[in-house]
Amino acid sequence: MVEDAFRSVPPGRLLALGVLLVGVGLALTGLGFHVEAAGARCDGCAPYHPLFVLAPVASGAALTTVGGWLFGRE
């Protein structure tokens, strides 16, 4: 029954959905890390490197853009 549902969906749409979901997940992971690390302060030191937030957010934004573009091509 589930297999029939996936057979009716074009493969390009499944690819677009997968890329979009991975992008949103990466972006939310980066933002979640920022929120968690921003609450933990130490005396005179940075609790995390900014690239730990920037890399997943930028990658997530790029993948979300690609996923949206793939949806637009359908």
C-alpha positions as CSV (number, residue, x, y, z in Angstrom):
1,M,0.0,0.0,0.0
2,V,2.8,2.5,0.9
3,E,4.8,1.3,-2.1
4,D,1.9,2.2,-4.4
5,A,1.8,5.7,-2.9
6,F,5.5,6.2,-3.7
7,R,5.2,4.8,-7.2
8,S,2.7,7.5,-8.1
9,V,5.0,10.3,-7.0
10,P,7.6,11.3,-9.6
11,P,11.2,10.7,-8.6
12,G,12.1,14.3,-9.1
13,R,9.6,15.4,-6.5
14,L,10.9,12.9,-4.0
15,L,14.4,14.2,-4.6
16,A,13.3,17.8,-4.1
17,L,11.5,16.9,-0.9
18,G,14.5,15.0,0.4
19,V,16.9,17.9,-0.4
20,L,14.5,20.4,1.1
21,L,14.1,18.4,4.4
22,V,17.8,17.8,4.8
23,G,18.4,21.6,4.3
24,V,15.8,22.5,6.9
25,G,17.2,20.0,9.3
26,L,20.7,21.3,8.9
27,A,19.6,24.9,9.3
28,L,17.6,24.1,12.5
29,T,20.6,22.1,13.8
30,G,22.9,25.1,13.5
31,L,20.4,27.4,15.0
32,G,19.7,25.0,17.9
33,F,23.4,24.8,18.5
34,H,23.7,28.6,18.6
35,V,20.8,28.9,21.1
36,E,22.3,26.2,23.3
37,A,25.8,27.6,23.2
38,A,24.7,31.2,23.6
39,G,23.1,30.3,27.0
40,A,26.4,28.9,28.3
41,R,28.8,31.7,29.1
42,C,32.2,31.4,30.6
43,D,34.5,34.1,32.0
44,G,36.2,35.8,29.0
45,C,36.1,32.9,26.5
46,A,33.9,32.1,23.6
47,P,32.0,28.9,24.3
48,Y,31.9,27.8,20.6
49,H,33.5,28.8,17.3
50,P,31.2,30.7,15.0
51,L,31.7,28.3,12.2
52,F,30.0,25.6,14.2
53,V,26.8,27.7,13.6
54,L,27.6,29.2,10.3
55,A,28.5,26.0,8.4
56,P,25.2,24.1,9.1
57,V,23.1,27.2,8.6
58,A,24.7,28.1,5.3
59,S,24.6,24.5,4.1
60,G,21.0,24.2,5.1
61,A,20.1,27.5,3.4
62,A,21.8,26.3,0.2
63,L,20.1,22.9,0.3
64,T,16.8,24.5,1.0
65,T,17.3,26.8,-2.0
66,V,18.2,23.9,-4.2
67,G,15.2,21.9,-3.0
68,G,12.9,24.8,-3.7
69,W,14.4,25.2,-7.2
70,L,13.9,21.5,-7.8
71,F,10.2,21.8,-6.8
72,G,9.9,24.8,-9.2
73,R,11.2,22.7,-12.1
74,E,8.5,20.0,-11.6
